[in-house]
Structures are given as structure tokens and as C-alpha cells.
Amino acid sequence: MPFIGIQSQIQKNNISSLALLLAFPLLLLAMVYAFTFFLEDASIEETNSSFIQTVPLVLIGVGIWFIIAWFFNTTMINMATGAKPLERSENKRVYNLLENLCIAKGITMPKLYVINDTSLNAYASGLKASQYTISVSTGIVQKLDDAELEAVLAHELSHILNRDVRLLIISIVFVGIFSFLAEMAFRSLRFSNIRGGKNGEGGGLIILIAIVISAVCYFISLMLRFGISRSREFMADAGSAEMTKNPQALASALRKISADPAIEALENRDIAQLFIDNPKPSAHGFSWDNLFASHPPIDKRIALLEQYT
């Protein structure tokens, strides 16, 4: 696995973030037009007119959603994971480890949060400097030694420095909007009294069309989610090794994490992308979740780290 430069990766992530911001409204409008075209008994001219009238409402709704996500993304993610602020007086050890890393890099220290769970995992969140947060589980704090815990904190700090966190959260917000709109569209069709489509077809055909459009939107959301290269985890691992000068510590930490990474309170699979290890629901055999894994195999990450001397 050839590593590219840190600055190149940061630039790549910034460009990807901008591409997502530009591409998403176009994809969303295409989805709205598809629903309007297939599900209204109207001519092309009437469909276009209806679509033009709907566009401002859709864009306003998306804008409000994105504004809320921009300012409250950390709060929403912490609610989903059950993370709470970790005060210095509660655990000076974790604070000291992170503070030393930040001093060495000459950056402002992110906020520290803790997840009350005996499993081992951690994640970084935030779209801007005032929101940057690193959250760790009680299990990872208790079961890792100082060198291992420092390596994990350095990994999460690398995500922040590389702008990985911004890119991931933008993708999560956008995928959430797609999923919400597709679900609302399906529910409104399911419980409405629609009797026919453009050519008088039955309601069953309309439901089938709605399902197809929803499936396409879901596929698009997968592309948004997994279009973000898995190399970000390798980059963060490399960043941790560079910061701590101890790649073996992160390899040891990942080995312990892989034995028990599942945070019980976490049900949102999209937010699981943020964690240092994203546990799969199926460890053996074929699984769509494994096929579209958001993280590279942890064994490969360990093997790469162990190549360092």
C-alpha cells in the first residue's frame, strides 16, 4: 500500500468535499424529477412546471437540514453514540496524552468525550475547529496501556488534521437526506389513494416504480458513502506512527480493538464509519456490508504497521 503525502491527501479530501457539495443537489433534484415524472398523471410540460415549483421547496428543506447538521453535527453524533464530555479531573491520563500530542503538532486540543461502554473503540468528529472532538470508550481507556492509547489518540487526531472528519460527516449528512426523502416518498405512496399513473396503470405499478427509484437513490447514497477512499484509515495509521514514532503501539492497540469493537448503543451504520474500527454484522461468509466495507481489513492495517522498524 503506497502512502501519498499528507498535504496531497488533505487537498484530495478538500476537493472530494467540494465535489460532494456540488454533486448532491444535482442528484437530489434528479430524484425529485424522477418521482414527478413517473408518479404524476401529467404531460411533460405539466411535469416540468410541477418540478420547477417544487425545486425551491426542496432546496430550502435541504438547506435547513444542512445548516442544522453544520452547527449541531457533533451533538447529534454524540447523542447517537452516547458520548459525554470527559473532564480533566475525571481522567488526567487521557488528557495528558492528547495534550502532549497537540503541543508537539502545534495545534489546539480537540474536546474529549467518553462513551460508557466496555468495548474498545474511538472516533473523531466536527466540521470546524471549534467542533473538533475525540471520543473514546471507557473500555479502550481501561484496556490499553499508555503507548497504545496514545497511538489511538494520534490516529484520531490525524483524521482531524487530514480533513477526513469533514469529508465523512458531509457524506453522512447527504446520505441521511437521501434515505429520509426516499423513505418519506415510499410511505406517502403506500398510504395514499393513488389509483393510476401516466397511462392509467394500477397502483401496483406505481409502487413498483417508487421502489425502483428508491433503490436507485439508495445505490447513489452507497456511492457517496463508499466513494470516500478507504485509504483515509491507512493515512491516519501512518499519521499516528509519525506522531508517536511507535507504529508497533498502534498495531497492538488495533489487535486488542478488533477483539471487541462493537459499541452497544450505536445503531446507525453510517456513523459507525467514524470509528477507528467499524465492526461488521457478519464476520464470516458473504455479506453485502462486508462487500461495501467502509474500513480496510484490520489485519492489513496491522501488517502494514508491523513493517515499520
DRENRO-242234 format. One record per residue (C-alpha): residue in three letters; residue number from 1; chain; x, y, z. Coordinates in Angstrom, 2 decimals. Layout:
<zatis>
ZATI  res    n  chain        X        Y        Z
ZATI  ALA  NUM      A        X        Y        Z
...
</zatis>
This chain:
<zatis>
ZATI  res    n  chain        X        Y        Z
ZATI  MET    1      A     0.00     0.00     0.00
ZATI  PRO    2      A     1.86     3.11    -1.19
ZATI  PHE    3      A     1.29     6.13     1.00
ZATI  ILE    4      A     0.85     9.54    -0.58
ZATI  GLY    5      A     1.86    12.80     1.04
ZATI  ILE    6      A    -0.18    14.23     3.88
ZATI  GLN    7      A    -0.72    17.55     2.08
ZATI  SER    8      A    -1.80    15.70    -1.07
ZATI  GLN    9      A    -4.34    13.72     0.95
ZATI  ILE   10      A    -5.67    16.89     2.59
ZATI  GLN   11      A    -6.05    18.53    -0.81
ZATI  LYS   12      A    -7.74    15.40    -2.16
ZATI  ASN   13      A   -10.21    15.35     0.74
ZATI  ASN   14      A   -10.99    19.06     0.32
ZATI  ILE   15      A   -11.70    18.52    -3.40
ZATI  SER   16      A   -13.86    15.48    -2.60
ZATI  SER   17      A   -15.82    17.52    -0.03
ZATI  LEU   18      A   -16.46    20.24    -2.62
ZATI  ALA   19      A   -17.45    17.64    -5.21
ZATI  LEU   20      A   -19.96    16.16    -2.78
ZATI  LEU   21      A   -21.39    19.61    -2.04
ZATI  LEU   22      A   -21.83    20.30    -5.76
ZATI  ALA   23      A   -22.99    16.86    -6.87
ZATI  PHE   24      A   -25.53    16.19    -4.16
ZATI  PRO   25      A   -28.08    18.92    -5.07
ZATI  LEU   26      A   -27.98    17.73    -8.70
ZATI  LEU   27      A   -28.58    14.12    -7.68
ZATI  LEU   28      A   -31.33    15.17    -5.32
ZATI  LEU   29      A   -33.09    17.22    -7.98
ZATI  ALA   30      A   -32.80    14.30   -10.38
ZATI  MET   31      A   -34.53    12.14    -7.79
ZATI  VAL   32      A   -37.33    14.67    -7.34
ZATI  TYR   33      A   -37.80    14.94   -11.10
ZATI  ALA   34      A   -37.96    11.14   -11.43
ZATI  PHE   35      A   -40.73    10.96    -8.85
ZATI  THR   36      A   -42.57    13.86   -10.51
ZATI  PHE   37      A   -42.25    12.35   -13.98
ZATI  PHE   38      A   -43.27     8.79   -13.16
ZATI  LEU   39      A   -45.86     9.34   -10.46
ZATI  GLU   40      A   -47.93    12.24   -11.78
ZATI  ASP   41      A   -50.57    11.72   -14.44
ZATI  ALA   42      A   -49.43    14.73   -16.48
ZATI  SER   43      A   -47.79    15.78   -19.71
ZATI  ILE   44      A   -44.09    16.63   -19.99
ZATI  GLU   45      A   -44.91    20.34   -19.87
ZATI  GLU   46      A   -47.02    19.91   -16.73
ZATI  THR   47      A   -44.33    17.71   -15.18
ZATI  ASN   48      A   -41.68    20.35   -15.85
ZATI  SER   49      A   -43.90    23.06   -14.40
ZATI  SER   50      A   -44.60    20.99   -11.27
ZATI  PHE   51      A   -40.90    20.22   -10.91
ZATI  ILE   52      A   -39.93    23.90   -11.19
ZATI  GLN   53      A   -42.46    24.76    -8.48
ZATI  THR   54      A   -41.10    22.00    -6.23
ZATI  VAL   55      A   -37.40    22.85    -6.62
ZATI  PRO   56      A   -37.36    25.90    -4.26
ZATI  LEU   57      A   -39.11    23.93    -1.51
ZATI  VAL   58      A   -36.66    21.01    -1.86
ZATI  LEU   59      A   -33.62    23.29    -1.83
ZATI  ILE   60      A   -34.91    25.23     1.17
ZATI  GLY   61      A   -35.54    21.98     3.04
ZATI  VAL   62      A   -32.08    20.64     2.21
ZATI  GLY   63      A   -30.51    23.97     3.14
ZATI  ILE   64      A   -32.20    23.94     6.54
ZATI  TRP   65      A   -31.13    20.32     7.09
ZATI  PHE   66      A   -27.54    21.10     6.17
ZATI  ILE   67      A   -27.42    24.23     8.36
ZATI  ILE   68      A   -28.69    22.21    11.32
ZATI  ALA   69      A   -26.12    19.50    10.58
ZATI  TRP   70      A   -23.33    22.07    10.20
ZATI  PHE   71      A   -23.90    23.59    13.62
ZATI  PHE   72      A   -25.15    20.55    15.54
ZATI  ASN   73      A   -23.41    17.60    13.88
ZATI  THR   74      A   -21.24    16.86    16.89
ZATI  THR   75      A   -24.23    16.99    19.24
ZATI  MET   76      A   -26.25    14.64    17.02
ZATI  ILE   77      A   -23.37    12.20    16.65
ZATI  ASN   78      A   -22.72    12.21    20.39
ZATI  MET   79      A   -26.42    11.54    21.01
ZATI  ALA   80      A   -26.25     8.57    18.64
ZATI  THR   81      A   -23.15     7.15    20.32
ZATI  GLY   82      A   -23.97     8.15    23.90
ZATI  ALA   83      A   -20.73    10.15    24.25
ZATI  LYS   84      A   -20.45    12.57    27.17
ZATI  PRO   85      A   -17.84    15.26    27.95
ZATI  LEU   86      A   -14.76    13.93    29.73
ZATI  GLU   87      A   -13.46    16.40    32.29
ZATI  ARG   88      A    -9.74    16.64    33.01
ZATI  SER   89      A   -10.39    15.86    36.67
ZATI  GLU   90      A   -12.06    12.59    35.67
ZATI  ASN   91      A    -9.11    11.21    33.72
ZATI  LYS   92      A    -5.89    13.23    33.64
ZATI  ARG   93      A    -4.14    10.35    31.88
ZATI  VAL   94      A    -6.17    10.69    28.66
ZATI  TYR   95      A    -5.95    14.50    28.75
ZATI  ASN   96      A    -2.20    14.46    29.19
ZATI  LEU   97      A    -1.65    12.02    26.33
ZATI  LEU   98      A    -3.77    14.06    23.90
ZATI  GLU   99      A    -2.42    17.39    25.13
ZATI  ASN  100      A     1.18    16.28    24.56
ZATI  LEU  101      A     0.36    15.20    21.00
ZATI  CYS  102      A    -1.30    18.56    20.28
ZATI  ILE  103      A     1.60    20.52    21.74
ZATI  ALA  104      A     4.03    18.54    19.59
ZATI  LYS  105      A     1.97    19.34    16.47
ZATI  GLY  106      A     1.33    22.94    17.50
ZATI  ILE  107      A    -2.45    22.67    17.26
ZATI  THR  108      A    -5.40    23.43    19.51
ZATI  MET  109      A    -6.51    20.45    21.54
ZATI  PRO  110      A    -9.89    18.98    20.49
ZATI  LYS  111      A   -12.59    18.38    23.07
ZATI  LEU  112      A   -12.55    15.00    24.78
ZATI  TYR  113      A   -15.67    12.84    25.16
ZATI  VAL  114      A   -16.18     9.39    26.64
ZATI  ILE  115      A   -18.60     6.60    25.72
ZATI  ASN  116      A   -19.69     4.47    28.66
ZATI  ASP  117      A   -19.09     1.11    27.01
ZATI  THR  118      A   -16.66    -1.67    27.83
ZATI  SER  119      A   -15.98    -2.33    24.13
ZATI  LEU  120      A   -12.88    -0.79    22.55
ZATI  ASN  121      A   -13.40     1.98    20.01
ZATI  ALA  122      A   -12.86     5.68    19.36
ZATI  TYR  123      A   -13.77     8.31    16.79
ZATI  ALA  124      A   -13.20    11.94    15.83
ZATI  SER  125      A   -15.97    14.35    14.82
ZATI  GLY  126      A   -16.56    18.01    13.94
ZATI  LEU  127      A   -16.72    20.16    10.81
ZATI  LYS  128      A   -14.65    23.07    12.09
ZATI  ALA  129      A   -12.01    23.77    14.74
ZATI  SER  130      A   -14.50    24.79    17.43
ZATI  GLN  131      A   -16.35    21.48    16.99
ZATI  TYR  132      A   -13.43    19.06    16.76
ZATI  THR  133      A   -13.91    16.27    19.27
ZATI  ILE  134      A   -12.24    12.97    20.00
ZATI  SER  135      A   -14.41    10.40    21.76
ZATI  VAL  136      A   -13.12     7.22    23.40
ZATI  SER  137      A   -14.92     4.34    25.05
ZATI  THR  138      A   -14.30     3.50    28.69
ZATI  GLY  139      A   -13.17     0.08    27.50
ZATI  ILE  140      A   -10.41     1.45    25.30
ZATI  VAL  141      A    -9.18     3.69    28.12
ZATI  GLN  142      A    -9.13     0.86    30.65
ZATI  LYS  143      A    -7.72    -1.91    28.44
ZATI  LEU  144      A    -4.94    -0.12    26.54
ZATI  ASP  145      A    -1.61     0.88    28.04
ZATI  ASP  146      A    -0.30     4.43    27.67
ZATI  ALA  147      A     1.60     3.80    24.43
ZATI  GLU  148      A    -1.38     2.06    22.81
ZATI  LEU  149      A    -3.86     4.71    23.92
ZATI  GLU  150      A    -1.57     7.49    22.73
ZATI  ALA  151      A    -1.36     5.79    19.32
ZATI  VAL  152      A    -5.17     5.62    19.08
ZATI  LEU  153      A    -5.50     9.31    20.02
ZATI  ALA  154      A    -2.85    10.15    17.41
ZATI  HIS  155      A    -4.84     8.19    14.82
ZATI  GLU  156      A    -7.98    10.21    15.55
ZATI  LEU  157      A    -6.01    13.45    15.62
ZATI  SER  158      A    -4.64    12.55    12.17
ZATI  HIS  159      A    -8.21    12.25    10.88
ZATI  ILE  160      A    -8.83    15.81    12.03
ZATI  LEU  161      A    -5.59    17.13    10.55
ZATI  ASN  162      A    -6.23    15.33     7.23
ZATI  ARG  163      A    -9.79    16.75     6.98
ZATI  ASP  164      A   -11.13    13.19     6.89
ZATI  VAL  165      A   -13.71    14.03     9.54
ZATI  ARG  166      A   -15.23    16.84     7.49
ZATI  LEU  167      A   -15.48    14.63     4.42
ZATI  LEU  168      A   -17.09    11.75     6.32
ZATI  ILE  169      A   -19.65    13.92     8.10
ZATI  ILE  170      A   -20.67    15.63     4.86
ZATI  SER  171      A   -21.22    12.21     3.29
ZATI  ILE  172      A   -23.24    11.04     6.31
ZATI  VAL  173      A   -25.44    14.16     6.20
ZATI  PHE  174      A   -26.10    13.77     2.48
ZATI  VAL  175      A   -26.79    10.05     2.64
ZATI  GLY  176      A   -29.18    10.74     5.51
ZATI  ILE  177      A   -31.12    13.22     3.39
ZATI  PHE  178      A   -31.38    10.73     0.52
ZATI  SER  179      A   -32.56     7.99     2.85
ZATI  PHE  180      A   -35.09    10.26     4.57
ZATI  LEU  181      A   -36.61    11.54     1.31
ZATI  ALA  182      A   -36.76     8.10    -0.23
ZATI  GLU  183      A   -38.46     6.71     2.88
ZATI  MET  184      A   -40.95     9.61     3.04
ZATI  ALA  185      A   -41.76     9.22    -0.66
ZATI  PHE  186      A   -42.36     5.50    -0.24
ZATI  ARG  187      A   -44.56     5.99     2.82
ZATI  SER  188      A   -46.62     8.73     1.17
ZATI  LEU  189      A   -47.22     6.46    -1.82
ZATI  ARG  190      A   -48.00     3.46     0.33
ZATI  PHE  191      A   -50.68     5.24     2.35
ZATI  SER  192      A   -52.10     7.48    -0.39
ZATI  ASN  193      A   -55.12     6.73    -2.56
ZATI  ILE  194      A   -53.27     6.78    -5.88
ZATI  ARG  195      A   -55.16     4.74    -8.47
ZATI  GLY  196      A   -53.09     5.06   -11.60
ZATI  GLY  197      A   -50.07     6.55   -13.32
ZATI  LYS  198      A   -49.44     8.37   -16.57
ZATI  ASN  199      A   -51.15     5.78   -18.73
ZATI  GLY  200      A   -53.74     4.67   -16.23
ZATI  GLU  201      A   -51.70     1.78   -14.82
ZATI  GLY  202      A   -52.70     0.39   -11.46
ZATI  GLY  203      A   -51.38     1.41    -8.09
ZATI  GLY  204      A   -49.18    -1.69    -8.00
ZATI  LEU  205      A   -47.09    -0.39   -10.89
ZATI  ILE  206      A   -46.74     2.97    -9.18
ZATI  ILE  207      A   -45.49     1.29    -6.02
ZATI  LEU  208      A   -43.05    -0.72    -8.14
ZATI  ILE  209      A   -41.76     2.48    -9.77
ZATI  ALA  210      A   -41.39     4.08    -6.32
ZATI  ILE  211      A   -39.41     1.09    -5.12
ZATI  VAL  212      A   -37.13     1.24    -8.17
ZATI  ILE  213      A   -36.49     4.97    -7.71
ZATI  SER  214      A   -35.82     4.42    -4.00
ZATI  ALA  215      A   -33.41     1.59    -4.86
ZATI  VAL  216      A   -31.55     3.85    -7.28
ZATI  CYS  217      A   -31.32     6.58    -4.63
ZATI  TYR  218      A   -30.05     4.05    -2.13
ZATI  PHE  219      A   -27.40     2.96    -4.63
ZATI  ILE  220      A   -26.40     6.61    -5.12
ZATI  SER  221      A   -26.13     7.01    -1.35
ZATI  LEU  222      A   -23.85     3.97    -1.25
ZATI  MET  223      A   -21.65     5.53    -3.91
ZATI  LEU  224      A   -21.48     8.72    -1.85
ZATI  ARG  225      A   -20.63     6.71     1.24
ZATI  PHE  226      A   -18.07     4.37    -0.26
ZATI  GLY  227      A   -16.69     6.78    -2.84
ZATI  ILE  228      A   -14.60     8.11     0.00
ZATI  SER  229      A   -11.41     6.10    -0.24
ZATI  ARG  230      A   -10.56     3.59     2.44
ZATI  SER  231      A    -7.05     4.96     2.21
ZATI  ARG  232      A    -8.04     7.51     4.88
ZATI  GLU  233      A    -7.61     4.79     7.52
ZATI  PHE  234      A    -4.17     3.86     6.22
ZATI  MET  235      A    -3.30     7.58     6.17
ZATI  ALA  236      A    -4.45     8.02     9.76
ZATI  ASP  237      A    -2.47     4.94    10.80
ZATI  ALA  238      A     0.60     6.42     9.12
ZATI  GLY  239      A    -0.08     9.77    10.80
ZATI  SER  240      A    -0.22     8.04    14.18
ZATI  ALA  241      A     3.06     6.24    13.52
ZATI  GLU  242      A     4.68     9.54    12.52
ZATI  MET  243      A     3.37    11.39    15.57
ZATI  THR  244      A     4.22     8.77    18.18
ZATI  LYS  245      A     7.28     7.23    16.48
ZATI  ASN  246      A     5.82     3.94    17.71
ZATI  PRO  247      A     3.86     2.09    14.99
ZATI  GLN  248      A     4.00    -1.12    16.99
ZATI  ALA  249      A     1.87     0.51    19.69
ZATI  LEU  250      A    -0.96     1.20    17.23
ZATI  ALA  251      A    -0.64    -2.32    15.80
ZATI  SER  252      A    -1.00    -3.71    19.31
ZATI  ALA  253      A    -3.96    -1.40    20.01
ZATI  LEU  254      A    -5.74    -2.42    16.79
ZATI  ARG  255      A    -5.27    -6.07    17.67
ZATI  LYS  256      A    -6.99    -5.51    21.02
ZATI  ILE  257      A    -9.70    -3.33    19.46
ZATI  SER  258      A   -10.53    -5.97    16.81
ZATI  ALA  259      A   -11.44    -8.43    19.57
ZATI  ASP  260      A   -14.29    -6.25    20.87
ZATI  PRO  261      A   -15.08    -3.09    18.85
ZATI  ALA  262      A   -18.90    -3.09    18.91
ZATI  ILE  263      A   -20.44    -0.13    20.75
ZATI  GLU  264      A   -23.79    -1.42    22.03
ZATI  ALA  265      A   -25.60     1.93    21.94
ZATI  LEU  266      A   -24.69     2.57    18.31
ZATI  GLU  267      A   -27.37     1.53    15.81
ZATI  ASN  268      A   -26.58     3.95    12.96
ZATI  ARG  269      A   -24.30     2.16    10.49
ZATI  ASP  270      A   -23.35     5.42     8.77
ZATI  ILE  271      A   -21.98     6.96    11.97
ZATI  ALA  272      A   -20.01     3.75    12.53
ZATI  GLN  273      A   -17.79     4.92     9.65
ZATI  LEU  274      A   -16.24     7.45    12.02
ZATI  PHE  275      A   -14.84     4.84    14.41
ZATI  ILE  276      A   -11.29     3.55    14.32
ZATI  ASP  277      A   -12.78     0.11    13.57
ZATI  ASN  278      A   -16.22    -0.41    12.03
ZATI  PRO  279      A   -17.40    -3.86    13.16
ZATI  LYS  280      A   -19.32    -5.87    10.57
ZATI  PRO  281      A   -22.57    -7.65    11.41
ZATI  SER  282      A   -21.32   -10.75     9.60
ZATI  ALA  283      A   -17.77   -11.86    10.36
ZATI  HIS  284      A   -17.85   -14.98     8.16
ZATI  GLY  285      A   -19.18   -15.76     4.73
ZATI  PHE  286      A   -20.68   -13.39     2.17
ZATI  SER  287      A   -22.12   -10.12     3.41
ZATI  TRP  288      A   -23.14    -7.01     1.48
ZATI  ASP  289      A   -21.93    -4.98     4.43
ZATI  ASN  290      A   -18.50    -6.58     4.12
ZATI  LEU  291      A   -18.51    -6.08     0.35
ZATI  PHE  292      A   -19.06    -2.33     0.81
ZATI  ALA  293      A   -16.91    -2.04     3.93
ZATI  SER  294      A   -16.06     1.50     4.99
ZATI  HIS  295      A   -12.76     0.37     6.56
ZATI  PRO  296      A    -9.95    -1.76     5.17
ZATI  PRO  297      A    -9.41    -5.13     6.91
ZATI  ILE  298      A    -7.81    -4.51    10.27
ZATI  ASP  299      A    -5.36    -7.37     9.65
ZATI  LYS  300      A    -3.95    -5.46     6.67
ZATI  ARG  301      A    -3.60    -2.31     8.76
ZATI  ILE  302      A    -1.74    -4.24    11.45
ZATI  ALA  303      A     0.51    -5.91     8.88
ZATI  LEU  304      A     1.47    -2.54     7.38
ZATI  LEU  305      A     2.25    -1.05    10.79
ZATI  GLU  306      A     4.40    -4.04    11.69
ZATI  GLN  307      A     6.55    -3.43     8.62
ZATI  TYR  308      A     7.93    -0.30    10.30
ZATI  THR  309      A    11.07    -0.80    12.34
</zatis>
